Amino acid sequence: MQVFFEREELTLIARADEITQEIRKPISATEARELLDGISSWNEKVKTQWKARADTHQSALDSGDPEACAKVFKNLSRLESEGKLRQADRNHLKHALEMLTDELSRALGKRRSQARRLIMDAAGA
């Protein structure tokens, strides 16, 4: 299996039979579209305590799970529109957007700028 990460100009090559559970397969185009739909319809309440929110978001980003990153992005983009972002929130928002952009760009066969626009449109940003 070979995956190119444009942002870091890095190519990861691994034999499929040697991949451990530590490395997940990239999402498919269908899963990418479902992720965008999830961003559009996300309606959970954002934690108001900044420390609890920061810890939760950091864990989600560390997991590398695209759905978890999408939730972080949607939560923080909502707070951003209300003008309530702390510096840690801004960093998490940027990281979530970068991770989602990479994931969707690869899954949908789009340029990074196109994938970013799809994400922003889904979030209503």
Order of alpha helices (4+ residues) and beta strands (2+ residues): beta-beta-alpha-alpha-alpha-alpha-alpha
